[in-house]
Amino acid sequence: MKKILLIIIAITALQLSYAQQESAFGDGEWFKFKMSYSGFLKAGNATLAVKASKLDNKDVYHVVGKGWTTGMIKWFFKVKDRYESYFDRKTMLPYKFIRNIDEGGYTKDIEIDFDQENNKAYVNDKKHNVKTVFTTTPNIQDMVSTYYYLRNSINPSKLKVGDEIRTDMFFDKENYGFKLKYLGEETIDTDFGEIETLKFRPYVMAGRVFKEEESLTLWVSKDKNKVPLRIKADLAVGSLRADLEAFKGLKHPFKIVVNN
């Protein structure tokens, strides 16, 4: 349960190299996810909210992601996470990223300012009062901004089963490389009805949290919104599932095959 919001966002933070299409999202979009552990135990909730804003006179989207434990789990392992990203409305490149988490007493309070022109990340570890500068790869994304870039970039007509997409992301104090495999289309049953989806397999590092590098599966809606509908994770102990529970402010029609 230490990775509730991280799982939702990080596994979708994978940049695709297809041509930019019509924007998949806009100001006022909001998602809420319900989390379950090992298939039956309610584990928590997470939200993602988008707001058009300004940062240093630049037009940006300000996205806030929150995650928290609920039910019995919070009595023996309490999680309260907050992630924020300010990224350019046109280029989708981030200018600022904030991570403020408390996961069972494990805390972090980090702010990152990106200099996209000079490929630098200025990291302020507020918990330890330490400031450092890191070199990044060109067009670096943060954990949140890359998910929204993905939604604007994915083109289902150019995807073939087995395609692998790779990208770089800066998180906390490191550059990370990710690989994502496209598994094809699948119609899944959700709280809203049966929905056509695109299915992906993000590769993660096996070890303390994940059982193996192929432990994650992601389903996103096949419509123009590219909404994350479901995530399944096989953990080192048990499994975690996130399902979209509520939404508002979608930019495009939400296509449902069969209504519940």
C-alpha positions in Angstrom: 0.0 0.0 0.0 3.0 2.3 0.1 2.6 3.1 -3.7 -1.1 3.8 -4.1 -0.8 7.0 -6.1 2.7 6.1 -7.5 1.2 3.0 -9.1 -1.7 4.9 -10.7 0.5 7.6 -12.2 4.0 6.1 -12.7 2.9 3.2 -14.8 1.1 5.5 -17.2 3.9 8.0 -17.3 5.3 6.7 -20.6 5.9 9.0 -23.5 4.9 7.8 -27.0 6.7 9.2 -30.1 3.6 9.6 -32.3 2.4 12.9 -33.8 0.4 15.2 -31.5 -3.3 14.8 -32.0 -6.3 16.7 -30.7 -6.0 17.3 -26.9 -7.4 14.5 -24.9 -8.1 16.6 -21.8 -8.7 20.1 -20.5 -9.4 22.4 -17.6 -11.7 20.9 -15.0 -11.1 17.2 -15.6 -11.3 15.1 -12.4 -10.9 11.4 -11.7 -11.4 9.3 -8.6 -10.1 5.8 -8.2 -11.0 3.1 -5.7 -8.3 0.7 -4.5 -8.6 -2.9 -3.4 -6.1 -5.2 -1.9 -5.9 -8.9 -2.9 -9.3 -8.7 -4.6 -11.6 -8.0 -1.7 -10.2 -5.6 0.9 -10.9 -1.9 0.4 -7.5 -0.2 0.5 -7.9 3.5 -0.4 -8.7 6.1 -2.9 -6.8 8.4 -5.3 -7.8 11.5 -7.3 -6.4 13.4 -10.2 -7.5 17.0 -11.0 -6.6 19.3 -13.8 -6.7 23.1 -13.7 -5.6 25.7 -16.3 -3.2 28.1 -14.5 -0.2 30.4 -14.8 3.4 29.8 -13.6 5.9 32.6 -14.1 3.7 34.1 -16.8 3.6 30.8 -18.7 0.3 29.1 -19.6 0.3 25.8 -17.8 -1.9 22.9 -16.6 -1.7 22.4 -12.8 -2.4 18.8 -12.0 -2.9 17.6 -8.4 -2.9 13.9 -7.5 -3.8 12.7 -4.1 -3.8 9.2 -2.5 -4.9 8.0 0.9 -5.7 4.7 2.7 -9.3 3.9 3.9 -11.0 1.2 5.9 -9.2 -1.2 8.1 -5.8 -0.8 6.3 -5.4 2.8 7.5 -5.4 1.7 11.1 -2.1 -0.2 10.7 -0.6 1.5 7.7 -1.7 5.1 6.9 -0.9 6.7 3.6 -1.4 10.3 2.6 0.3 11.3 -0.6 0.2 14.5 -2.7 1.7 15.0 -6.1 1.6 18.2 -8.2 2.9 19.0 -11.7 2.9 22.3 -13.6 3.4 21.6 -17.3 3.2 23.7 -20.5 -0.2 23.6 -22.2 1.4 23.3 -25.7 4.6 21.3 -25.3 3.4 19.3 -22.3 6.9 19.7 -20.7 7.0 20.2 -17.0 8.3 23.3 -15.2 7.7 22.2 -11.6 7.0 19.0 -9.8 6.0 18.5 -6.1 6.0 15.3 -4.1 4.8 15.4 -0.5 4.1 12.0 1.0 3.6 10.2 4.2 3.5 6.4 3.8 3.3 4.7 7.2 5.7 7.2 8.6 8.0 7.3 5.6 7.9 10.9 4.5 9.3 13.0 1.6 8.8 16.7 0.8 10.5 17.4 -2.6 10.1 20.2 -5.1 11.7 20.1 -8.5 12.1 23.0 -11.0 13.0 22.0 -14.5 15.1 24.1 -16.9 14.1 22.5 -20.2 16.4 24.6 -22.3 19.5 23.6 -20.4 18.4 20.1 -19.4 18.7 20.7 -15.7 16.5 19.7 -12.7 16.8 21.8 -9.5 15.8 19.6 -6.6 14.8 21.0 -3.3 14.7 18.3 -0.6 12.7 20.4 1.9 12.7 17.7 4.6 16.4 17.6 4.8 17.0 21.2 3.7 19.2 20.1 0.8 19.3 21.6 -2.7 21.0 19.9 -5.6 21.2 20.2 -9.4 21.0 17.3 -11.8 21.5 16.9 -15.6 18.5 15.5 -17.4 17.8 14.1 -20.8 16.2 16.5 -23.4 12.4 16.9 -23.1 12.4 15.2 -19.7 9.0 14.6 -18.1 8.0 14.2 -14.5 5.9 11.4 -13.1 2.6 13.3 -13.6 3.2 15.3 -16.8 4.1 12.2 -18.9 0.8 10.6 -18.3 -1.0 13.6 -19.8 1.5 13.7 -22.7 0.7 10.1 -23.3 -3.0 10.8 -23.6 -2.4 13.5 -26.2 0.1 11.4 -28.2 -1.2 7.9 -28.4 -2.6 6.9 -31.8 -4.3 3.5 -31.7 -4.3 3.2 -35.5 -0.4 3.1 -35.4 -0.2 0.6 -32.5 0.6 -3.0 -33.2 0.4 -5.8 -30.7 3.9 -6.3 -29.2 5.0 -2.7 -29.9 7.4 -1.4 -27.1 7.6 2.2 -26.2 10.5 3.6 -24.2 11.0 7.0 -22.6 12.9 8.9 -19.8 11.4 10.4 -16.7 13.0 12.4 -13.8 11.8 11.3 -10.4 13.1 12.7 -7.1 16.8 12.7 -7.9 17.2 10.3 -10.8 16.6 9.8 -14.5 14.5 6.7 -15.1 14.1 4.7 -18.3 10.7 2.9 -18.8 9.4 0.3 -21.3 5.8 -0.2 -22.1 4.4 -3.1 -24.3 1.1 -2.8 -26.1 -1.0 -5.9 -25.6 -4.0 -5.1 -27.8 -7.6 -4.2 -27.4 -10.0 -5.6 -24.8 -13.6 -4.8 -23.7 -13.8 -4.8 -19.9 -16.7 -4.5 -17.5 -16.6 -1.4 -15.3 -18.9 0.5 -12.9 -20.1 2.5 -15.9 -20.7 -0.5 -18.2 -18.7 -2.4 -20.8 -16.0 -0.2 -22.3 -13.5 -0.8 -25.2 -9.9 -0.4 -24.0 -6.3 -0.4 -25.0 -4.3 -2.8 -22.9 -0.6 -2.2 -21.9 2.1 -4.0 -19.9 4.5 -1.5 -18.2 7.8 -3.0 -17.1 8.8 -2.3 -13.5 11.7 -3.3 -11.3 11.1 -6.6 -9.5 12.0 -6.7 -5.8 10.6 -5.2 -2.6 7.3 -3.9 -4.1 6.6 -5.8 -7.3 6.7 -9.6 -7.7 8.4 -9.4 -11.1 9.1 -6.9 -13.9 5.8 -7.9 -15.7 3.6 -7.4 -12.6 1.5 -4.5 -13.9 -1.3 -4.3 -16.4 -3.1 -1.1 -17.5 -6.3 -0.5 -19.4 -7.2 2.9 -20.9 -10.4 3.8 -22.8 -10.1 3.6 -26.6 -12.0 6.8 -27.1 -10.4 10.3 -27.4 -10.1 10.8 -23.7 -7.7 7.9 -23.1 -9.0 7.5 -19.5 -7.2 5.1 -17.2 -9.9 2.7 -16.3 -8.1 -0.1 -14.4 -4.7 -1.1 -13.1 -3.7 -4.4 -11.7 -0.4 -5.0 -9.8 1.0 -8.2 -8.5 2.9 -7.2 -5.4 5.6 -9.0 -3.4 2.9 -9.6 -0.9 -0.7 -9.8 -2.3 -2.1 -7.8 -5.2 -3.5 -4.3 -5.7 -6.2 -3.1 -8.1 -7.3 0.4 -9.0 -10.6 1.1 -10.8 -12.0 4.4 -12.0 -15.0 5.1 -9.7 -16.0 8.6 -10.7 -15.1 11.4 -13.2 -16.2 14.8 -14.4 -15.0 17.4 -16.9 -14.1 15.0 -19.8 -13.3 16.8 -23.0 -14.8 14.1 -25.3 -17.8 11.7 -25.1 -17.1 8.7 -22.9 -18.0 5.7 -25.1 -19.8 2.8 -23.4 -20.6 -0.4 -25.3 -23.2 -1.7 -22.8 -24.6 0.4 -19.9 -24.9 -1.2 -16.5 
